[in-house]
Amino acid sequence: MPALLAEDLLNEMIPPLKGTDSAGKAARWLDEFHVAQLPVLDNRHYRGLVTESDLADFDDPETLLSELSLGYADAYVRPDQHFYRVMELAIENKIQLVPVVDEHQEYAGVVTIADALAAFGQQPTGGGQGGIIVLTMEERDYSLTQISRYVEENNAKVLSALVAQDEVDPYRIRLTLKLNTDNLARITATLERFGYVVTAQFSGTAAPNEDEQDRYDALLRYLSV
């Protein structure tokens, strides 16, 4: 199964703002695109995210974004980084979209949580709704057969699996599992009992027409830290 990379998940419908844009324009775009953050660029270089709370502090809608102290300047991924890193960064920073920036710090686009989860859910599987679990482990401890057995002991099945190298420790890997159940508590407890570290979990039972923020909120509700 091909890896899900950030560059494959870019959302072309969400535009970036520029430092020369006004706070009023930013507020309109946040409302128009139904997002809580938008990226701000300076000559194609990513500066940070402007948020609804940033704009609430300014009464003058003509205030330029370049005058704001933007946060999340380091909250981005490279185009070739894995799906799980997009998810982890969103969770760590409590943001609903993650900017993608190349090695020259030039902006490439954004990945939304909803798009990332939808893409993972569309990977070839046995079908049906279910849950997602992200694990980390020593590479020598990886055995999909063994992990699948632990899952099956809890009356569930692994529908798909994605493996990626840990970006910090070359001797560890990250494993993203899609399961055929949204009841993840017993499964994660079993995996943790046998030494696997569960870094994130998501129950993918949201209605198809649910908006992006609701899906993000659902992700945080099922987050295990």
N, C-alpha and C positions, 0 to 999 in steps of 0.2 A: 504494500500500500504506500503511495507516495506521501512524503512528509508534508504537513501543512505549514507553510512559511508565511511570514508577515506580508511579503510582496505579493502573495497569491490572494490575500484577503482584503486588499485596499478597497475602501468605499469611495467611489468616484463622485458621489452625490453630496458629500460634506466638504465645503470649501474652506480654505484657510483665510484668516484675516491678516492685514498688514499693520505695521506700527503706525502708519499714517491714517488708518481708519479711526472713526470716532467710537466713543463708548456707546452712543446711540445706535450706530450701525451694528455693533457687536450684540447689543441687547436684542435688536430685531432679528438678527440671524440665529441667535440662540433659540428664540421663540419659533422662528420659521422652520428650522431643521430639527426641532424637538430634542435638543441636546443640552447638557448642563455645562459643557466646556467646548471651546473651539481653539485650534492652534493659531498662534500669531507668528508671522514671519518678518524678517528683516533682510531684504535682498535674497529671498529664497532660503535663508537660513532660519532654522527653528529657534524661537526665543522662549517659548513657554505656552501655557494654556491660560486663556482668559475665562473666568467662571462667572456665574450669576452673582456670587457673593462679592467678587471683585467689583462688579459694576454697581452694586447696591451702595457702595461707599461714595459714589460720585453723583452729585446733583446735576452737573452740567453735561448734557448728552454730547456736547461738542468736544469734550475732553478726548485727546488723542490716546490711543492705546500705548504709544511709546512713553507716555507719562506715567503709566501704571507699573507697579512692581509685580511682575508676573511670576507665578509659581510654576512648578513642574518642568523646569528647564532641563532636568536630567531624566524626566519620565518619557523615554522613547525607546524604540527597538530598532535594530538594523533590518534591512529588507530580508536578509537570509536567516533571521532568527525564527525559532520554532513557535508554533501555536501556544505551547504551554507557557513560554516566556511572556507572550502578550497577555495571557490570562493572569499570570502572577503579578505582572507590573500593574495591571488594572486593579487587582485586589489590594496590593500593597499601598497604592495611592488613592484608592476609592474614586477612581475615574471611570467613565463609561466609554471612553475612546482612547486609543493609544497612538501617538504620532509615530510615523516610520521615517527615519533619518538615515541618509547614506554616510559613507566613511568621510565625506567632505562636509558633513553637517548640513547638507542640503535636504530640504523637506521632500519626501516622496509621496506622502499621503497619510491617511489614518485608517486604523482598524477599529471597528466597534465591537463591543462584547457580543452583541446580538449576532453580528456577521460571523464572528469567530466560532461561536457555538453552533450556528446554523451550518457552517461549512463542515465542522466536525461531525455533526449529526447526519450530514448527507454522504459521509464516507460509506462505501459498500459494507453492509452489515446484514444481520438477520431481520432488520426492520423493527419498527415499533419505537415507542417512547422509552426513555430510561434515564440513567444517570451517568455522570462522568466523574472519575476519580483520577487524581494525579499523584503518583508515588515517586519517591526517590530512594535509591539503594546503591550499595556497592555493586560494581559491574559483575563481580564474581558471584554475587548472590542472585543474579537475575535468572529466573526460570519461569517462562510463561506457563508452562505445564503446571508447576507447583502453585503459582499464583491463581491460575484458573481453578485449581482444585479447592483452594481456600474460598474462592467466590462461590463455587458450586455447592460447597458444604452449607452455604447460607441460602440455598434455593434460588440461585441466580446464575447467569451465564455472561461470559465476556463476548461482546459482539465485535469489537475491534480493538486494536492496540497500536499505539505509536510510541516508538522508542527514540530518545535523543540523548546525546551526551550532555552531562552537566557542564554548564559554562564556567563554573568556578573550580570544580574538582574533576580532573580528568579520569579519576578512578571510579566516579559515580555516574549513574544514568538517571534519566527521568522517564517514567512510563505513564502514558495517558491511556486510560481504559474507558471504553464505552460499555455500559452494562445494560441488561434488559430489564432492570428494575430501578425505581427511584427511591427504594427503601435502603439507604446506604449505611445506616448506623451500625448494624451488626457486621456488615462486611468490613467497614473500616476498622472496627474494634478487633476483628479477627486478624486483619493484615498487620495492624500495629502490634498485636500480641506476638506475632512472629518476626518482629523487627523491622518491618517496612515503615517508612515515614510518609504519612499522608499529608501532602502540602496543600491540596485543595480538593473540594468535591462540589458537584453541582447536580441538582435534580432537574432534569429537562422536561418538566411536565407543563410548561407555560403554554397557553393557548396560542395558536399561530398568529392571531391578530393582535396579540398583546404588544404594547409599544416597547421601545428599547429600554427605557428607564425601568420599567417593571421587570424586564428580564434581568437587568443588572441587579436590581434589588433582590430578586430571587437567588442570584448567584451568591450574593453576600450572606443571605440567610442560611445557605447550605455550606458556607465556607468553614473548613475545619483548620484551626491553627494551633 
